[in-house]
Amino acid sequence: MSGAIAKKYVNALMSSCNDAELTEVYGLLTQLAGAFTIEKFHNIILSPDVSVNAKEALVLSLVETQNMKFQNFIKLLSHNDRLALIAVVAKELKYQLSLKNNTYEGSVSTNFKMSPAQVSMLEENFSKKFNAKIKLDANKNSYPGIKVELDDLGVEVSFSVERLKAQLTEHILKAI
């Protein structure tokens, strides 16, 4: 439900702001979304005992901006009691900006360290495949192989060493 509400606010932002303003608003919303990880801040925003104007002033005091559109956007969220949706709005705005600019972010999970050249090669190949600009972050973890995830595109590609061994064993057994 909150995603649908956030989408309406993001659509309003997309139609009323230019690219530079959208980028600035996204950065500011991301900063504010980080504040919601603090339990005390989150409780203040959800508290019915704190006035709407006090909540609005608190949120605006966390970011320094002269952008009147952003300030009015925060006031609109505040008066509609939607300040708790700031993190969801930031996520949806990131997605809409990705669609608009045809740039997507993803991650590469491996159990070894990938060189920047290898990551760059993967980015280049996926960019060609999806006709978009792809930016990948390499993560070293316990995944036994390579897994590339592009959440905004709904794509997950994986190559597992264990799966390859199982398929190879199965193929050999069929041949016998």
GROMACS elastic network, one bead per residue, 0.5 to 0.9 nm:
[ bonds ]
;  ai    aj funct       b0    kb
    1     4     6  0.54022   500
    1     5     6  0.65583   500
    1     6     6  0.87538   500
    2     5     6  0.50792   500
    2     6     6  0.60129   500
    2     7     6  0.85073   500
    2    85     6  0.70412   500
    2    88     6  0.73949   500
    3     6     6  0.50270   500
    3     7     6  0.60700   500
    3     8     6  0.88241   500
    3    85     6  0.86566   500
    3    88     6  0.66209   500
    3    89     6  0.78668   500
    3    92     6  0.77540   500
    4     7     6  0.50785   500
    4     8     6  0.66312   500
    5     8     6  0.53660   500
    5     9     6  0.67511   500
    5    10     6  0.88818   500
    5    85     6  0.85371   500
    5    89     6  0.86325   500
    6     9     6  0.51899   500
    6    10     6  0.61681   500
    6    11     6  0.85949   500
    6    85     6  0.68419   500
    6    86     6  0.82190   500
    6    88     6  0.62748   500
    6    90     6  0.86493   500
    6    92     6  0.69406   500
    6    93     6  0.87684   500
    7    10     6  0.50096   500
    7    11     6  0.60352   500
    7    12     6  0.85887   500
    7    88     6  0.88193   500
    7    89     6  0.70876   500
    7    92     6  0.64453   500
    7    93     6  0.80959   500
    8    11     6  0.51254   500
    8    12     6  0.63323   500
    8    13     6  0.87492   500
    9    12     6  0.51180   500
    9    13     6  0.63209   500
    9    14     6  0.86879   500
    9    73     6  0.87328   500
    9    77     6  0.87538   500
    9    89     6  0.72351   500
   10    14     6  0.60311   500
   10    15     6  0.85909   500
   10    89     6  0.64752   500
   10    90     6  0.84483   500
   10    92     6  0.68345   500
   10    93     6  0.57805   500
   10    96     6  0.79585   500
   11    15     6  0.62208   500
   11    16     6  0.86406   500
   11    93     6  0.85320   500
   11    96     6  0.85796   500
   12    15     6  0.53048   500
   12    16     6  0.62184   500
   12    17     6  0.86062   500
   13    16     6  0.52385   500
   13    17     6  0.58750   500
   13    22     6  0.74286   500
   13    25     6  0.88592   500
   13    69     6  0.87844   500
   13    73     6  0.82824   500
   13    93     6  0.85300   500
   14    17     6  0.57198   500
   14    18     6  0.76004   500
   14    19     6  0.85691   500
   14    22     6  0.71145   500
   14    93     6  0.82900   500
   14    96     6  0.82116   500
   14    97     6  0.86057   500
   15    18     6  0.80703   500
   16    69     6  0.85639   500
   17    20     6  0.79627   500
   17    21     6  0.56346   500
   17    22     6  0.59153   500
   17    69     6  0.80375   500
   18    21     6  0.53392   500
   18    22     6  0.61113   500
   18    23     6  0.87118   500
   19    22     6  0.50606   500
   19    23     6  0.62206   500
   19    24     6  0.86502   500
   19    97     6  0.87327   500
   20    23     6  0.51950   500
   20    24     6  0.62702   500
   20    25     6  0.86326   500
   21    24     6  0.50109   500
   21    25     6  0.59963   500
   21    26     6  0.84593   500
   21    67     6  0.82245   500
   21    69     6  0.86115   500
   21    70     6  0.87131   500
   22    25     6  0.50230   500
   22    26     6  0.60188   500
   22    27     6  0.85920   500
   22    93     6  0.83668   500
   22    97     6  0.80080   500
   23    26     6  0.51167   500
   23    27     6  0.63061   500
   23    28     6  0.87476   500
   23    97     6  0.82129   500
   24    27     6  0.51687   500
   24    28     6  0.62939   500
   24    29     6  0.86298   500
   24    67     6  0.87594   500
   24    70     6  0.88754   500
   25    28     6  0.50925   500
   25    29     6  0.60143   500
   25    30     6  0.84660   500
   25    67     6  0.85589   500
   25    69     6  0.87745   500
   25    70     6  0.63435   500
   25    90     6  0.87291   500
   25    93     6  0.89925   500
   26    29     6  0.50979   500
   26    30     6  0.60625   500
   26    31     6  0.86529   500
   26    90     6  0.61467   500
   26    91     6  0.88005   500
   26    93     6  0.66629   500
   26    94     6  0.69378   500
   26    97     6  0.89775   500
   27    30     6  0.51308   500
   27    31     6  0.63727   500
   27    32     6  0.88010   500
   27    90     6  0.85170   500
   28    31     6  0.51053   500
   28    32     6  0.63320   500
   28    33     6  0.86161   500
   28    63     6  0.66726   500
   28    64     6  0.86207   500
   28    65     6  0.83722   500
   28    70     6  0.84880   500
   28    90     6  0.88379   500
   29    33     6  0.59897   500
   29    34     6  0.86307   500
   29    86     6  0.65840   500
   29    87     6  0.72161   500
   29    89     6  0.77937   500
   29    90     6  0.54817   500
   30    34     6  0.63762   500
   30    35     6  0.89584   500
   30    86     6  0.83756   500
   30    87     6  0.71366   500
   30    90     6  0.59472   500
   30    91     6  0.82854   500
   31    34     6  0.52919   500
   31    35     6  0.68916   500
   31    62     6  0.81843   500
   31    63     6  0.74712   500
   32    35     6  0.51628   500
   32    36     6  0.69340   500
   32    59     6  0.73239   500
   32    60     6  0.89711   500
   32    62     6  0.70947   500
   32    63     6  0.75043   500
   32    86     6  0.71502   500
   32    87     6  0.75303   500
   32    90     6  0.89392   500
   33    36     6  0.53331   500
   33    37     6  0.73789   500
   33    85     6  0.88756   500
   33    86     6  0.60010   500
   33    88     6  0.83306   500
   33    90     6  0.72669   500
   34    37     6  0.56577   500
   34    38     6  0.78446   500
   34    87     6  0.79282   500
   35    38     6  0.56720   500
   35    39     6  0.87519   500
   35    41     6  0.67865   500
   35    42     6  0.78309   500
   35    62     6  0.84087   500
   36    39     6  0.69172   500
   36    40     6  0.85840   500
   36    41     6  0.61908   500
   36    42     6  0.52463   500
   36    45     6  0.88841   500
   36    84     6  0.80344   500
   36    86     6  0.85489   500
   36    87     6  0.76274   500
   37    40     6  0.88591   500
   37    41     6  0.79363   500
   37    42     6  0.72820   500
   38    41     6  0.54694   500
   38    42     6  0.63198   500
   38    43     6  0.87624   500
   39    42     6  0.50506   500
   39    43     6  0.61056   500
   39    44     6  0.86603   500
   40    43     6  0.50980   500
   40    44     6  0.62788   500
   40    45     6  0.87906   500
   41    44     6  0.51308   500
   41    45     6  0.63568   500
   41    46     6  0.87480   500
   42    45     6  0.52251   500
   42    46     6  0.62946   500
   42    47     6  0.85519   500
   42    84     6  0.75464   500
   43    46     6  0.51292   500
   43    47     6  0.58456   500
   44    47     6  0.50761   500
   44    48     6  0.84556   500
   44    49     6  0.85222   500
   44    50     6  0.69142   500
   44    55     6  0.74999   500
   45    48     6  0.83225   500
   45    50     6  0.77482   500
   45    52     6  0.89313   500
   45    55     6  0.61102   500
   45    56     6  0.89862   500
   45    58     6  0.89579   500
   45    59     6  0.87873   500
   45    83     6  0.69002   500
   45    84     6  0.66735   500
   46    49     6  0.89249   500
   46    50     6  0.84983   500
   46    81     6  0.87770   500
   46    83     6  0.83765   500
   46    84     6  0.70243   500
   47    50     6  0.58219   500
   47    51     6  0.86773   500
   48    51     6  0.72917   500
   48    52     6  0.87757   500
   50    53     6  0.84053   500
   50    54     6  0.65174   500
   50    55     6  0.67743   500
   51    54     6  0.52155   500
   51    55     6  0.63679   500
   51    56     6  0.86465   500
   52    55     6  0.52095   500
   52    56     6  0.61510   500
   52    57     6  0.86346   500
   52    78     6  0.61752   500
   52    79     6  0.65215   500
   52    81     6  0.77631   500
   53    57     6  0.60768   500
   53    58     6  0.85194   500
   53    75     6  0.84917   500
   53    78     6  0.77176   500
   53    79     6  0.82880   500
   54    57     6  0.50788   500
   54    58     6  0.60757   500
   54    59     6  0.86389   500
   55    58     6  0.50599   500
   55    59     6  0.62144   500
   55    60     6  0.86088   500
   55    78     6  0.71975   500
   55    83     6  0.83678   500
   56    59     6  0.52688   500
   56    60     6  0.61558   500
   56    61     6  0.84997   500
   56    74     6  0.69286   500
   56    75     6  0.62835   500
   56    77     6  0.86382   500
   56    78     6  0.58192   500
   56    79     6  0.84755   500
   56    83     6  0.83136   500
   57    60     6  0.51686   500
   57    61     6  0.59613   500
   57    62     6  0.88202   500
   58    61     6  0.51566   500
   58    62     6  0.67142   500
   59    62     6  0.54919   500
   59    63     6  0.74930   500
   59    74     6  0.78663   500
   59    83     6  0.85186   500
   60    63     6  0.57465   500
   60    64     6  0.75692   500
   60    65     6  0.85144   500
   60    71     6  0.71564   500
   60    74     6  0.74801   500
   60    75     6  0.89591   500
   61    64     6  0.70149   500
   65    68     6  0.81843   500
   65    70     6  0.80877   500
   65    71     6  0.80626   500
   66    69     6  0.88862   500
   66    70     6  0.83478   500
   66    71     6  0.79212   500
   67    70     6  0.54487   500
   67    71     6  0.64302   500
   67    72     6  0.87349   500
   68    72     6  0.59541   500
   68    73     6  0.83442   500
   69    72     6  0.51066   500
   69    73     6  0.60109   500
   69    74     6  0.86776   500
   70    74     6  0.62511   500
   70    75     6  0.85823   500
   71    74     6  0.51917   500
   71    75     6  0.62399   500
   71    76     6  0.86331   500
   72    76     6  0.60648   500
   72    77     6  0.85941   500
   73    76     6  0.50081   500
   73    77     6  0.62395   500
   73    78     6  0.85188   500
   74    77     6  0.50485   500
   74    78     6  0.60199   500
   74    79     6  0.86072   500
   74    83     6  0.74939   500
   74    86     6  0.89275   500
   75    79     6  0.60787   500
   75    80     6  0.85099   500
   76    79     6  0.52713   500
   76    80     6  0.61804   500
   76    81     6  0.84926   500
   76    82     6  0.82956   500
   76    83     6  0.89861   500
   77    80     6  0.52363   500
   77    81     6  0.60319   500
   77    83     6  0.53570   500
   77    84     6  0.87373   500
   77    85     6  0.83414   500
   77    86     6  0.84189   500
   78    82     6  0.58891   500
   78    83     6  0.54716   500
   79    82     6  0.76438   500
   79    83     6  0.87438   500
   80    83     6  0.81540   500
   81    84     6  0.77615   500
   82    85     6  0.54945   500
   82    86     6  0.75872   500
   83    86     6  0.56682   500
   83    87     6  0.89569   500
   84    87     6  0.74172   500
   84    88     6  0.84671   500
   85    88     6  0.52174   500
   85    89     6  0.60498   500
   85    90     6  0.85834   500
   86    89     6  0.50088   500
   86    90     6  0.60877   500
   86    91     6  0.86513   500
   87    90     6  0.50785   500
   87    91     6  0.62969   500
   87    92     6  0.87062   500
   88    91     6  0.51237   500
   88    92     6  0.61836   500
   88    93     6  0.85088   500
   89    92     6  0.51125   500
   89    93     6  0.59625   500
   89    94     6  0.85158   500
   90    93     6  0.50760   500
   90    94     6  0.61656   500
   90    95     6  0.86957   500
   91    94     6  0.51455   500
   91    95     6  0.63873   500
   91    96     6  0.88027   500
   92    95     6  0.50302   500
   92    96     6  0.61950   500
   92    97     6  0.85738   500
   93    96     6  0.50435   500
   93    97     6  0.60230   500
   93    98     6  0.84425   500
   94    97     6  0.51504   500
   94    98     6  0.61353   500
   94    99     6  0.87172   500
   95    98     6  0.50491   500
   95    99     6  0.63433   500
   95   100     6  0.86874   500
   95   104     6  0.84769   500
   95   152     6  0.67576   500
   96    99     6  0.50729   500
   96   100     6  0.61159   500
   96   101     6  0.85827   500
   97   101     6  0.59609   500
   97   102     6  0.80392   500
   97   103     6  0.81621   500
   98   101     6  0.52963   500
   98   102     6  0.54936   500
   98   103     6  0.50006   500
   98   104     6  0.56290   500
   98   105     6  0.83740   500
   98   152     6  0.80792   500
   99   102     6  0.50049   500
   99   103     6  0.68739   500
   99   104     6  0.78751   500
   99   152     6  0.86504   500
  100   103     6  0.80062   500
  101   104     6  0.86229   500
  101   132     6  0.87808   500
  101   133     6  0.86610   500
  102   131     6  0.83815   500
  102   132     6  0.53432   500
  102   133     6  0.63108   500
  102   134     6  0.86350   500
  103   132     6  0.58297   500
  103   134     6  0.58102   500
  103   135     6  0.76092   500
  104   132     6  0.74096   500
  104   133     6  0.62847   500
  104   134     6  0.50007   500
  104   135     6  0.62252   500
  104   136     6  0.85598   500
  104   150     6  0.73244   500
  104   151     6  0.85811   500
  104   152     6  0.67628   500
  104   153     6  0.76959   500
  105   133     6  0.85843   500
  105   134     6  0.58465   500
  105   136     6  0.57925   500
  105   137     6  0.78422   500
  105   149     6  0.88189   500
  105   150     6  0.64433   500
  105   151     6  0.78547   500
  105   152     6  0.76484   500
  106   134     6  0.73428   500
  106   135     6  0.62309   500
  106   137     6  0.63807   500
  106   138     6  0.89501   500
  106   148     6  0.71435   500
  106   149     6  0.53912   500
  106   151     6  0.65742   500
  106   152     6  0.81496   500
  107   135     6  0.82022   500
  107   138     6  0.58737   500
  107   139     6  0.69656   500
  107   147     6  0.80428   500
  107   148     6  0.57359   500
  107   149     6  0.53321   500
  107   150     6  0.68046   500
  107   151     6  0.88375   500
  108   114     6  0.89613   500
  108   119     6  0.80630   500
  108   136     6  0.64862   500
  108   137     6  0.59995   500
  108   139     6  0.58741   500
  108   140     6  0.83002   500
  108   146     6  0.69201   500
  108   147     6  0.56013   500
  108   149     6  0.65221   500
  109   112     6  0.87419   500
  109   137     6  0.86015   500
  109   138     6  0.62237   500
  109   140     6  0.58839   500
  109   141     6  0.64450   500
  109   142     6  0.83598   500
  109   143     6  0.65647   500
  109   145     6  0.79883   500
  109   146     6  0.57825   500
  109   147     6  0.50926   500
  109   148     6  0.64835   500
  109   149     6  0.82914   500
  110   113     6  0.72179   500
  110   114     6  0.78285   500
  110   138     6  0.77961   500
  110   139     6  0.64780   500
  110   140     6  0.51697   500
  110   141     6  0.58446   500
  110   142     6  0.69095   500
  110   143     6  0.54477   500
  110   144     6  0.67190   500
  110   145     6  0.56776   500
  110   147     6  0.66570   500
  111   139     6  0.83855   500
  111   140     6  0.53275   500
  111   141     6  0.50259   500
  111   143     6  0.54018   500
  111   144     6  0.59061   500
  111   145     6  0.66481   500
  111   146     6  0.77805   500
  112   139     6  0.87528   500
  112   140     6  0.58376   500
  112   141     6  0.75889   500
  112   142     6  0.85754   500
  112   145     6  0.87000   500
  113   138     6  0.79022   500
  113   139     6  0.78201   500
  113   140     6  0.59449   500
  114   117     6  0.81329   500
  114   118     6  0.62025   500
  114   119     6  0.66926   500
  114   138     6  0.67691   500
  114   139     6  0.84219   500
  114   140     6  0.80760   500
  115   118     6  0.52546   500
  115   119     6  0.64704   500
  115   120     6  0.86193   500
  115   138     6  0.88376   500
  116   119     6  0.50860   500
  116   120     6  0.59809   500
  116   121     6  0.85324   500
  116   138     6  0.86787   500
  117   121     6  0.61156   500
  117   122     6  0.86849   500
  118   121     6  0.50633   500
  118   122     6  0.63231   500
  118   123     6  0.86543   500
  119   122     6  0.51225   500
  119   123     6  0.61729   500
  119   124     6  0.86088   500
  119   135     6  0.89746   500
  119   136     6  0.68602   500
  119   137     6  0.77771   500
  119   138     6  0.70089   500
  120   123     6  0.50041   500
  120   124     6  0.61109   500
  120   125     6  0.86238   500
  120   135     6  0.85392   500
  120   136     6  0.80918   500
  121   124     6  0.50819   500
  121   125     6  0.61792   500
  121   126     6  0.85960   500
  122   125     6  0.51578   500
  122   126     6  0.60540   500
  122   127     6  0.83245   500
  122   134     6  0.89556   500
  122   136     6  0.79947   500
  122   148     6  0.89981   500
  123   126     6  0.52830   500
  123   127     6  0.58922   500
  123   128     6  0.85984   500
  123   133     6  0.79047   500
  123   134     6  0.55118   500
  123   135     6  0.60467   500
  123   136     6  0.62706   500
  124   127     6  0.50533   500
  124   128     6  0.63071   500
  124   129     6  0.86924   500
  124   133     6  0.81952   500
  124   134     6  0.74796   500
  125   128     6  0.52160   500
  125   129     6  0.62172   500
  125   130     6  0.87758   500
  126   130     6  0.60807   500
  126   131     6  0.80202   500
  126   132     6  0.80710   500
  126   133     6  0.82840   500
  126   134     6  0.66292   500
  127   130     6  0.54482   500
  127   131     6  0.54469   500
  127   132     6  0.50094   500
  127   133     6  0.51794   500
  127   134     6  0.53055   500
  127   135     6  0.86677   500
  128   131     6  0.50559   500
  128   132     6  0.70078   500
  128   133     6  0.83386   500
  129   132     6  0.80190   500
  130   133     6  0.82816   500
  130   134     6  0.85713   500
  134   150     6  0.85944   500
  136   148     6  0.83576   500
  136   149     6  0.87299   500
  136   150     6  0.84849   500
  140   143     6  0.81554   500
  141   144     6  0.86504   500
  142   145     6  0.87671   500
  143   146     6  0.71082   500
  143   147     6  0.77720   500
  143   160     6  0.81262   500
  144   159     6  0.84676   500
  144   160     6  0.58546   500
  144   161     6  0.61659   500
  144   162     6  0.72377   500
  145   158     6  0.73794   500
  145   159     6  0.54908   500
  145   161     6  0.54413   500
  145   162     6  0.81186   500
  146   157     6  0.81737   500
  146   158     6  0.55720   500
  146   159     6  0.51824   500
  146   160     6  0.65039   500
  146   161     6  0.86174   500
  147   156     6  0.70458   500
  147   157     6  0.56363   500
  147   159     6  0.63092   500
  147   160     6  0.80568   500
  148   155     6  0.80084   500
  148   156     6  0.56614   500
  148   157     6  0.51343   500
  148   158     6  0.62168   500
  148   159     6  0.89990   500
  149   153     6  0.88702   500
  149   154     6  0.79558   500
  149   155     6  0.59001   500
  149   157     6  0.65259   500
  149   158     6  0.84678   500
  150   153     6  0.55505   500
  150   154     6  0.60236   500
  150   155     6  0.50491   500
  150   156     6  0.62530   500
  150   157     6  0.87509   500
  151   155     6  0.62083   500
  151   156     6  0.76934   500
  152   155     6  0.78470   500
  153   156     6  0.89752   500
  159   162     6  0.89654   500
  159   163     6  0.77776   500
  159   164     6  0.79271   500
  160   163     6  0.51910   500
  160   164     6  0.63296   500
  160   165     6  0.87471   500
  161   164     6  0.51026   500
  161   165     6  0.62696   500
  161   166     6  0.87051   500
  162   165     6  0.50629   500
  162   166     6  0.62077   500
  162   167     6  0.86557   500
  163   166     6  0.50318   500
  163   167     6  0.61448   500
  163   168     6  0.84891   500
  164   167     6  0.51361   500
  164   168     6  0.60233   500
  164   169     6  0.85128   500
  165   168     6  0.50670   500
  165   169     6  0.60744   500
  165   170     6  0.85211   500
  166   169     6  0.51214   500
  166   170     6  0.61017   500
  166   171     6  0.85772   500
  167   171     6  0.60701   500
  167   172     6  0.85948   500
  168   171     6  0.50823   500
  168   172     6  0.62008   500
  168   173     6  0.86130   500
  169   172     6  0.51411   500
  169   173     6  0.61463   500
  169   174     6  0.86217   500
  170   173     6  0.51271   500
  170   174     6  0.61971   500
  170   175     6  0.86553   500
  171   174     6  0.51439   500
  171   175     6  0.62577   500
  171   176     6  0.88566   500
  172   175     6  0.50668   500
  172   176     6  0.64411   500
  173   176     6  0.52285   500
